[in-house]
Amino acid sequence: MTKLDKTNRHLLELIQKDARLSTHELADLVGLSASPVARRLRQLEDDGLIEGYRAHLNQRKLGLHITTFVHVRLKDHQEASVLAFEQSVREMSAVLNCHTVSGAYDYLLQVVSQDLVDYEQWVRSLQRLPLVSHIDSSFAIRGVKTNDFLPIP
C-alpha cells in the first residue's frame, strides 16, 4: 500500500478537483518532475486509492430537475430478498446512490428525475418490487453542499 505522504495527498486533492490535469501540470503543482508524478499516480491506481476518472455533469442542464431522498423498508431481511432488492436498485439509472442505513428504514436512495411525473413513474416501479414494504420520500429543495470530494487524511 502506498504511503500517503504530503505529495500523494496533494495529488489526490488535485485530481479530485480536476482529473483532466496533465501529468506535467500536476508535476508543476506538486514540485516534482513528470516521471515521478506518473509513477505515483500509477501506484495510487494500483493500490485502489484512485478507482477511476470521470466527468462531473450538470444535472439541471441534463433536464434532471428533481433530487429525491427515498427511504425504503423491506418486507423481510432474508439474504435472497436483500440481494434481489439491491440488484434491482443497481439496475435503476435514476438511483445515484443507495445505502443501507440504521433506524426505521433499511435503505436510503438518492434519486434524480426530470419532473414529478418522471419521479412518479420511477416510484411506481419501486412499489412493484415484491420486497418493498414502505417508501418515504423527501424532495431536495436546494443543494447546500453537493460536491463529492473526499477529505484526504
N, C-alpha and C positions, 0 to 999 in steps of 0.2 A: 504494500500500500504506500502510495506517495505521501511524503511528509508535507503537510500544509504549512509551508513556511510563508513568510511575508510575500514573496514573489508569486507563489502559487495562489494565495488568497487574492492578491491583486488581479492576477489573470482571470480568476473565476468571477470576480466582481465586474471586470471589464467586459468579458464575453456575455455575461448575463444581460448587461445593458445594451450591448451592440455586438451580436455574433458575426456581423459582417466585417469587423475589423480584420485587416490582413495580419499575417504573422509579422511583417515589417512594422506596421503601425503599433501592434501590441508590444513588440520589442522596444520601440521608442518610448512607449508609455511606462514600461517597467524597468527600463535601463539595462537591457541585455541586447545581444545580437539576435538575429532571426533564428539561427540554428538551435540555440538552447531553448528558445521560446517554443519552437516547433516540437522539440523533444519533450518538453514539459507538458504541452497540450496533449501530445500523443499518449504520454504516461497517464495523465489525468483521465483521458478517454479509456485507456486500457484498464485502469483501476475502477472504472464505473462512476467516477465523480462527475464526468461530463457524459450524459446519456444521449445527447443529440443536439442538433441545432435546428431552429425553426424561426419562421417569421411571425410576428405578432400582428394579427389582422384587426381592422377596425370593425367592431361588432355592429355599430349603428349603420355604417356605410354599406354593410352587407345586408341591411334590412332586418337585422335581428334586434328589435327594439325592446324586447321584454326579457328580463332575467328573473327567474323564479327559483326560490329555495323550497324544496319539496321534502317533507318528512314522510317516510314510509314505514309502516308497521306490517310485518308479515304474519300470516295465519299460524305458521309453525316455524320452528327453527331446526328442523331436520336437515342434515347435510345436503340431501338431494334438493330440497326446497331452496336452500340458501344458494347453492351452486346454480340452479336454474334461474333464480331471480337475478343473480349477479351477471350471468351470461346474457340475459335479456337486456339488462341495462347497458352492458358493453356494446350491444348492437344498436342502441338508440343514439343517433348522431346529435340529437338535441341536448343530450346529457353531457355537460362539460366535465363534471366531477361527481363522484359518488363515494361516500364514506360510510363505513359502519360507525354508529355512534352509541353512546350510553344514554340512558334515560328512557322516556316513554316510547320512543321510536327506535327502529332498528337501523335506518339509513337516512342520510341527508344527501340530496341530489341538488346540483346546480344545473338549471335547465335554461336554454335560450330559445326564444321563439320570435316570429315576425310580429305577431299581434295576439289578441285574446282568442280569436278563432283558431289560430295555429296552436296556441297553448291548449285549448280545449280538446282539439284533436289528439294532441300528444297525451294529455292526461287520461283521455278515454282509452288509449292503447295501454296505458299503465294499469288502469282499472280492470281491463280484460285479462290481465295476468292472474291465474287462479291462486297464486300465492299471496297476493296483496290483500291485507285486511283493512288498512286505513291509510288515507293520504291527507296531509295537511300542507297547504301552500302559502307561502309568503312572497309577495311580489316586491322586488327591489325598486325603490323609488328613485334613488340616486346613489351612484358609487362614490364612496368617500376615499377609499384606498383600494385600488384594483390591480396593482402590479403583482407579478408572481416572482419577484426577485427574492432569493433565499438569503438570509444573513449568513455570512461566512465566519464561522467561529475561529 
